[in-house]
Amino acid sequence: MSRCLLVFGLMMLGASGTGLVFAAEPSKPSAGERIEFASTDWPWWRGPNRNGIAAADQKPPLKWSESENVLWQTPIPGRGHSSPTVVGDQVFLATAEHDREVQSVLCFRRQTGEKLWQTEIHRGAFEPVLKKGNTKSSLASSTVACDGQRLFINFLHDGAVYTTALSRDGKQLWQTKITDYVLHQGFGSSPAIYQSLVIVSADNKGTGVIAALDRATGSFVWKQERPKFPNYTSPIILNVAGRDQLFFTGCDLVTSFDPLTGKKLWEIEGSTTECVTSTVTDGQLIFTSGGYPKNHLSAVKADGSGKIAWENGARVYVPSMLVRDGYLYSVLDAGVAM
């Protein structure tokens, strides 16, 4: 099975200018080098500001077809729900080829669609996931994160979650096993970059964790145990209520961590057990949603007070939301925008 990667013409303009904290022998977190990107870049899940909103000077087309506003298209081997990551003249994408049982990362030239390289990350052990997981899931649902020098990707492989770092020319730099993983629906959490760290999560029914690794070495800096529930959201770092906070929703909790140290800042009962969407904010409130065993959408004050501003039973389970000019936008699983 293969899929196609489409790039819309107007997106290309300007591209050429472009619980318990523990750790074994933990590294000391540091501020790390400053990461800067061009406004034409999309370096990780949900973009540079982690909110799904492009820079104001980017104006992609609102209409496209097989021929209209498509600059190029290229076939992608295998199947996956990974989003494209775009930095400079490179486009990165994760995929899983069922026939060869290979999970890999691909790189394409942004302006032409030319395939530059493909690096195999894992091989084998597809059958247990394909038999037990949700058929709508994939073995490549994590989105690549790029710090300008390195790439980071999560894969579920052979009963465990691994984070792998690559150079921008596709050479493997390190690989770290995050935790064993008891399969329920699948796995899809994407890595988040913060200062010198890459932060990853793997909620599951066995040994759920959220952890920070040193971007240069892959060694654990901090690691938090999580409740033993299946959950699929990605860690998201937002500046809310005057400070950077790492938000994680699901397992019947809404939790805020200090992203540099892993210290739990606050936690409230809320949301639902299984969530997929990423948290968004208007600067004071955070908006969370989930879809199993109950539908739940809420606005929570992120100052540690635990106050829920409002909540309702809308089913915003999989598609992540947007906040813009005082409005919260979402798409229900049924395909209805609200």
C-alpha positions as CSV (number, residue, x, y, z in Angstrom):
1,M,0.0,0.0,0.0
2,S,1.3,3.5,-0.8
3,R,0.1,7.0,-0.3
4,C,0.9,10.4,-1.9
5,L,2.5,13.5,-0.4
6,L,1.0,16.6,-1.9
7,V,2.6,20.1,-1.6
8,F,0.5,23.1,-2.4
9,G,2.1,25.7,-4.6
10,L,1.6,28.8,-2.4
11,M,3.1,27.0,0.6
12,M,6.4,27.0,-1.2
13,L,6.8,30.7,-1.7
14,G,9.8,32.0,0.2
15,A,11.1,28.5,0.9
16,S,14.4,29.1,-0.9
17,G,15.3,31.8,1.6
18,T,15.0,29.9,4.4
19,G,3.7,11.1,40.0
20,L,7.3,10.0,40.8
21,V,10.2,11.6,39.1
22,F,13.1,9.3,38.6
23,A,16.1,8.7,36.4
24,A,19.1,6.5,36.3
25,E,22.2,8.7,36.4
26,P,20.1,11.7,35.1
27,S,21.6,14.4,33.0
28,K,21.3,18.0,34.1
29,P,18.9,19.9,31.9
30,S,20.2,23.1,30.4
31,A,18.8,25.9,28.3
32,G,20.5,24.6,25.2
33,E,21.1,26.5,22.0
34,R,18.4,28.8,20.8
35,I,16.2,27.2,18.2
36,E,15.1,29.6,15.4
37,F,13.1,28.8,12.3
38,A,12.0,30.7,9.2
39,S,8.3,31.5,9.0
40,T,8.1,29.0,6.1
41,D,9.1,26.1,8.4
42,W,6.8,23.6,10.2
43,P,9.3,21.9,12.5
44,W,7.1,19.6,14.6
45,W,3.6,18.5,15.5
46,R,1.2,21.4,15.2
47,G,3.8,23.8,14.0
48,P,6.3,26.2,15.6
49,N,3.9,27.5,18.2
50,R,2.3,24.1,18.8
51,N,-1.1,25.5,18.1
52,G,-1.8,24.5,14.4
53,I,-1.6,28.1,13.2
54,A,0.9,29.2,10.5
55,A,2.8,32.5,10.5
56,A,0.8,35.5,9.3
57,D,2.9,35.9,6.1
58,Q,2.1,32.3,5.0
59,K,-1.0,32.1,2.7
60,P,-1.6,28.5,1.5
61,P,-4.3,28.0,-1.1
62,L,-7.8,27.4,0.2
63,K,-8.8,25.3,-2.8
64,W,-6.9,22.5,-4.5
65,S,-7.6,19.4,-6.8
66,E,-5.6,16.9,-8.7
67,S,-4.2,19.8,-10.8
68,E,-5.1,23.1,-9.2
69,N,-2.6,24.6,-6.7
70,V,-0.5,21.5,-6.5
71,L,3.2,22.1,-7.1
72,W,4.3,18.4,-7.0
73,Q,3.2,15.1,-5.7
74,T,5.2,11.9,-4.9
75,P,4.2,8.4,-3.8
76,I,5.0,7.4,-0.3
77,P,5.7,3.7,0.4
78,G,3.5,2.1,3.1
79,R,0.9,3.6,5.4
80,G,1.0,6.2,8.2
81,H,-0.7,9.1,9.9
82,S,2.5,11.1,10.4
83,S,2.2,14.8,9.5
84,P,4.9,16.3,7.2
85,T,7.6,18.2,9.0
86,V,9.2,21.0,7.0
87,V,12.5,22.7,7.7
88,G,14.5,24.6,5.1
89,D,14.4,22.7,1.8
90,Q,13.6,19.4,3.4
91,V,10.3,17.6,4.1
92,F,10.4,14.7,6.7
93,L,7.7,12.0,7.1
94,A,7.4,8.7,9.0
95,T,5.9,5.7,7.3
96,A,5.4,1.9,7.9
97,E,5.6,-0.6,5.1
98,H,3.4,-3.6,5.9
99,D,4.7,-5.8,3.2
100,R,8.4,-5.4,4.3
101,E,7.5,-4.8,8.0
102,V,9.7,-1.7,8.0
103,Q,9.2,1.5,10.0
104,S,11.2,4.4,8.5
105,V,11.7,8.1,8.1
106,L,11.8,9.7,4.6
107,C,13.2,13.0,3.4
108,F,12.1,14.9,0.3
109,R,13.3,18.1,-1.4
110,R,10.8,20.7,-0.6
111,Q,10.8,22.5,-3.9
112,T,10.6,19.5,-6.2
113,G,9.4,16.4,-4.2
114,E,12.6,14.5,-5.0
115,K,13.3,11.8,-2.5
116,L,16.6,12.4,-0.8
117,W,16.8,9.5,1.6
118,Q,14.9,6.9,3.5
119,T,16.3,5.5,6.9
120,E,15.0,2.3,8.3
121,I,14.3,2.6,12.1
122,H,12.8,-0.8,12.9
123,R,12.1,-4.0,11.2
124,G,9.6,-6.8,12.0
125,A,7.0,-7.4,14.7
126,F,4.1,-5.9,12.7
127,E,1.7,-8.9,13.1
128,P,0.8,-8.4,16.8
129,V,-0.1,-4.7,16.3
130,L,-2.1,-5.4,13.1
131,K,-4.1,-8.1,14.8
132,K,-4.9,-6.3,18.1
133,G,-4.8,-2.6,17.2
134,N,-7.5,-0.4,15.8
135,T,-7.6,-0.8,12.1
136,K,-7.9,3.0,11.6
137,S,-4.6,3.4,13.4
138,S,-1.1,3.0,11.9
139,L,2.4,1.9,12.8
140,A,3.7,5.4,11.8
141,S,1.4,7.9,13.5
142,S,4.0,10.0,15.3
143,T,5.2,13.2,13.6
144,V,8.9,14.0,13.3
145,A,10.3,16.9,15.4
146,C,13.3,18.8,14.1
147,D,15.6,21.1,16.2
148,G,17.3,22.4,13.2
149,Q,20.2,19.9,13.4
150,R,18.6,16.6,14.4
151,L,15.3,14.7,13.8
152,F,13.4,12.9,16.5
153,I,10.7,10.2,16.0
154,N,8.7,7.8,18.2
155,F,7.7,4.3,17.1
156,L,5.9,1.5,18.8
157,H,8.0,-1.6,18.0
158,D,7.9,-5.2,19.3
159,G,6.0,-4.3,22.5
160,A,7.9,-1.1,23.4
161,V,8.1,2.6,22.5
162,Y,11.4,3.9,21.2
163,T,12.6,7.4,20.4
164,T,15.2,7.7,17.7
165,A,17.4,10.7,16.7
166,L,18.7,11.1,13.2
167,S,20.9,13.7,11.5
168,R,19.3,15.8,8.8
169,D,21.0,13.6,6.2
170,G,19.4,10.5,7.7
171,K,22.1,8.9,9.8
172,Q,21.0,7.4,13.1
173,L,22.5,9.2,16.1
174,W,21.0,7.4,19.0
175,Q,17.9,5.3,20.0
176,T,16.4,5.1,23.5
177,K,13.8,2.6,24.7
178,I,11.1,4.7,26.6
179,T,9.0,1.9,28.1
180,D,7.3,-1.4,27.5
181,Y,3.9,-0.8,25.9
182,V,0.6,-2.8,26.3
183,L,-1.3,-2.4,23.1
184,H,-4.9,-1.2,23.1
185,Q,-5.8,0.9,20.1
186,G,-2.3,1.8,18.9
187,F,0.3,4.4,19.5
188,G,0.6,8.0,18.1
189,S,2.3,10.4,20.5
190,S,4.7,12.8,18.9
191,P,7.9,14.2,20.5
192,A,8.1,17.8,21.8
193,I,11.3,19.8,21.8
194,Y,12.0,22.2,24.7
195,Q,15.4,23.8,25.3
196,S,18.0,21.0,25.5
197,L,15.3,18.3,25.8
198,V,13.1,16.1,23.7
199,I,9.9,15.2,25.6
200,V,8.1,12.0,24.8
201,S,5.1,10.1,26.3
202,A,3.7,6.5,26.2
203,D,0.5,6.2,28.2
204,N,-0.7,2.6,28.2
205,K,-2.3,-0.1,30.4
206,G,1.1,-1.4,31.5
207,T,3.9,1.0,32.3
208,G,2.8,4.5,31.2
209,V,5.4,7.3,31.3
210,I,6.2,10.8,30.2
211,A,9.9,11.5,30.0
212,A,12.5,14.0,28.8
213,L,15.7,13.0,27.0
214,D,18.8,14.9,26.3
215,R,18.6,15.9,22.7
216,A,22.3,15.3,22.1
217,T,22.7,11.9,23.7
218,G,19.3,10.3,24.2
219,S,19.9,9.9,28.0
220,F,17.0,10.3,30.4
221,V,16.9,13.7,32.1
222,W,13.6,13.1,34.0
223,K,10.9,10.5,33.8
224,Q,7.4,10.6,35.3
225,E,5.2,7.5,35.9
226,R,1.7,7.8,34.6
227,P,-1.6,6.0,35.5
228,K,-2.0,2.6,33.8
229,F,-4.6,3.6,31.2
230,P,-4.6,3.7,27.4
231,N,-4.2,7.2,26.1
232,Y,-2.9,8.8,22.9
233,T,-2.3,12.5,23.2
234,S,1.1,14.1,22.7
235,P,2.9,16.3,25.2
236,I,2.4,19.9,24.4
237,I,4.3,22.9,25.8
238,L,2.5,26.3,25.9
239,N,3.1,29.6,27.7
240,V,0.1,30.0,29.9
241,A,-0.6,32.1,33.0
242,G,2.9,33.7,32.8
243,R,5.1,30.5,32.5
244,D,5.9,27.6,30.2
245,Q,3.9,24.6,31.1
246,L,3.9,21.0,29.7
247,F,0.3,19.9,29.4
248,F,-0.9,16.3,29.3
249,T,-4.5,15.3,29.1
250,G,-6.1,11.9,29.6
251,C,-6.2,9.0,32.1
252,D,-9.1,11.0,33.7
253,L,-6.7,13.9,34.5
254,V,-5.5,17.2,33.3
255,T,-1.8,17.7,34.3
256,S,0.7,20.4,34.1
257,F,4.5,19.8,34.4
258,D,7.6,22.0,34.5
259,P,9.0,20.9,31.1
260,L,12.6,21.4,32.2
261,T,12.5,19.4,35.4
262,G,9.4,17.1,35.2
263,K,8.1,18.6,38.4
264,K,4.3,18.3,38.6
265,L,2.9,21.9,38.8
266,W,-0.7,21.0,39.2
267,E,-3.2,18.3,38.4
268,I,-7.0,18.1,38.5
269,E,-9.5,15.3,37.8
270,G,-11.0,16.0,34.4
271,S,-11.2,15.2,30.7
272,T,-11.8,11.5,30.2
273,T,-9.7,8.3,30.0
274,E,-8.7,8.2,26.3
275,C,-7.7,11.4,24.5
276,V,-6.1,12.0,21.2
277,T,-6.2,15.8,20.7
278,S,-3.5,18.2,21.8
279,T,-4.2,20.9,24.3
280,V,-4.6,24.5,23.1
281,T,-4.7,27.8,24.9
282,D,-5.8,31.5,24.7
283,G,-3.1,32.5,27.2
284,Q,-5.1,32.0,30.4
285,L,-7.4,29.0,29.8
286,I,-6.4,25.7,28.3
287,F,-8.9,23.7,26.3
288,T,-8.9,19.9,26.5
289,S,-11.0,17.2,24.9
290,G,-11.5,13.5,24.8
291,G,-13.8,10.8,23.5
292,Y,-13.8,7.6,25.6
293,P,-15.6,6.3,27.7
294,K,-17.3,9.7,27.6
295,N,-17.3,12.7,25.3
296,H,-15.7,15.7,27.1
297,L,-14.7,19.2,26.2
298,S,-13.5,21.7,28.8
299,A,-11.9,25.0,29.5
300,V,-9.5,25.0,32.5
301,K,-7.8,27.9,34.3
302,A,-4.1,27.1,34.0
303,D,-3.0,29.0,37.1
304,G,-3.1,26.0,39.4
305,S,-6.4,26.9,40.9
306,G,-8.1,23.8,39.4
307,K,-11.1,25.9,38.3
308,I,-13.0,24.7,35.3
309,A,-14.4,27.7,33.4
310,W,-16.9,25.6,31.4
311,E,-17.3,22.0,30.1
312,N,-19.7,20.1,27.8
313,G,-20.2,16.8,26.1
314,A,-19.1,17.6,22.5
315,R,-17.3,14.6,20.9
316,V,-13.9,16.2,19.9
317,Y,-12.0,13.0,20.2
318,V,-9.4,12.8,17.4
319,P,-9.0,16.2,15.6
320,S,-7.1,18.8,17.6
321,M,-8.7,22.3,18.1
322,L,-7.7,25.8,17.2
323,V,-8.0,29.1,19.2
324,R,-8.2,32.3,17.3
325,D,-9.5,35.8,18.1
326,G,-11.6,34.7,21.1
327,Y,-13.1,31.6,19.4
328,L,-12.5,27.9,19.8
329,Y,-12.7,25.9,16.6
330,S,-13.1,22.1,16.3
331,V,-14.1,19.3,14.1
332,L,-16.2,16.6,15.6
333,D,-15.4,13.0,14.8
334,A,-18.5,12.9,12.7
335,G,-16.9,15.5,10.4
336,V,-19.0,18.5,11.5
337,A,-17.0,21.7,12.1
338,M,-18.0,23.9,15.1
